[in-house]
Amino acid sequence: MDFQLKDGRVVSIRSFKSQDFETMLAMFQSLSAEALRYGNPPYDRARLESWVSGLEGGILLLAFHVEKVVGVAMVFGRGRTRFRGIGEFVSYIHQDYHRKGLGTFLAKTILQEAKAKGFRRVSLQVVADNTGAIKVYERAGFLHEGRMKAAFLGDDGDYHDKLVMGVLL
């Protein structure tokens, strides 16, 4: 599925295939310190391999621009019976594609796929200072559900609050 960014570039969105692994890894290796400011590095081969292998029942979408991965969105399923149909959302957008509409489009698209796959609820946690991401999640339909005080140790050495957001599908 193609999507035109606010600046006119067109990206293609599709499900992860095993042959995409190296280009996905390359995107993570090219993320700037600012793009990773609220992340939880390292994003190395071992970590990405664990994500891909742990996606049983989940969804992994990639955004491509000129054969290069520029965005990643995942919904991890939970295997235990009491948590069936409940997923956890994470996304990463390359810094050259921030504020172009890609994050919102990817989030909305993966939520549609999650619903079609039988998910009932998807939640996420985001550092409260990450206002850009929060706006993306709100546009995609996520609601604020709570606040965890001092739940993220930033690069600045201070603890920051995290917000819990969720959406019922």
N, C-alpha and C positions, 0 to 999 in steps of 0.2 A: 504494500500500500504506500502510495506516495503522499507527501505533505510538503506544501510550499511554505517556507519560512517567511517571516516578516520582511527579510531583506531580499526576497526573491529566489534564493537558492532552494532547490528541491532535494529532500531527503527521502529515502525509502525505508520503511519500517517492516521488519519481518522477524519471525521466530528464529532463535539461535539454532545453528547447525554446527556440528562438531568441527567442520572445516573453518568456522569463523573464529575459533579460539585465539589464534595468533594475532589477528587484527583487533580483536577485543582487548587482548593483553597490551597491544601497542597503544591503544587509546588510553588505558589506565596509566601506562608508563609516561605518556605525554601530558598528563594533567598537571596544571600549575599548582604551586603551593596554595594560592588563593582558592582554586577550585577544590582543593582537598582540605581547606581550613576546617570544615565541620565534619570531615570524614573520619574514618578509623583505619588509617594505613597500617601495614603495608598492603598494597594491591599487587602482589607478585604472582608468579605462576602457580605456586602451591595454593594460595588463597583462592584464586579464580577457579582452579581445578576443583577445590572443595565446594565452591558455589555450584558449579555445573553438575557435579556428581550428587549434590544434596538437593537438587531441584525436583526430585521425584514428586509428581503431582503438582508442581509449580509451573511458573511461566517465566521465560526469559526472552525479552524482545530487544532487538538491536536497531538502531537508527544508522543508516549508511549515507554518506555523501561521497560520491566519486570513489566507491569501493573502500572507503575508510570508515571505521566505526566512529561515530561522533556522539552516540548516546546509548545508554543501557538502562533498562527498567526490568525489575524482577518482582514477582510475587512468590514468596516461599510458602509452601503449604506446610501444615503441621500433621504429622502422621498419626498421632494418638487419637483414639476414637472420640473423646470429648472435645477435641479441637478440630474435628473434620469440618471442612468448609470455611476455616478461618485462615487468613493469609497475612503475611507481613510484607509490606512494600518497601523497596529501596530503588533509588535511581541515581544515575550519574550522567551529567551532560558535559561534554568537552567545553572548555572555557571559550573557545571561538564560536560557540553556538548558544551561549547564554543570552537571555532576553530577546529571543527570536521566535518564541512560541513552541519550541520543540519540547520542553519539559512538560508543559500542560498537555500537548497533544499525546505524548507518550503515556502520561499518567491516565488520561481518559481512555486511550486505546487499551492499555493493559487491564483497566478495570472492566471494560466491556468483555475482554477475553476471559477474565476471572469469573465474571458472572456466567458466561456461556459454559465455562468448565465446571460450574457447580459451587463456586465459592459463595458464601453468604455474607462474609464480612472481610474487609481488608483494613489493616491498621498500619501506622508508622510512628516513628519517633523522630523528632527534628530538634536541633538546638534552637532555643527560643530567639537567639540573635540572628538566625538565618532567615531574615525577612523575605528575601527573594524566593526561597524554596517554599516558605509558608504560603505565600500568595499563589504559587503554582498549585499547591495541594488544595487550597481553598477553591480555586477555579475548577479543579478536577472533581470537586464534590466532597472532599474530606472535611469533617467537622472537628472542632477542638473538643477534646474529651478530658483533658487533665494536664497538670503541670508537675514535673518531677524536679524538685529543687536540687541544685548543685549536682547534677547527674552526668556532666560532661566536663572532662579536664581539657581545657583548650591549650593551644600552643603558647598562649600568653601566661600559662601557669595558674590561671584562675579557673574556678569551677563555674560552669554556666548551667542554667536551667534547660530542661528539655520539655517539649510539648508532646503529648500523646494525641494523635489525630486518628480518626477512623471514618469509615463509610460502610453503610449497609447496602448490599447490592440487591 
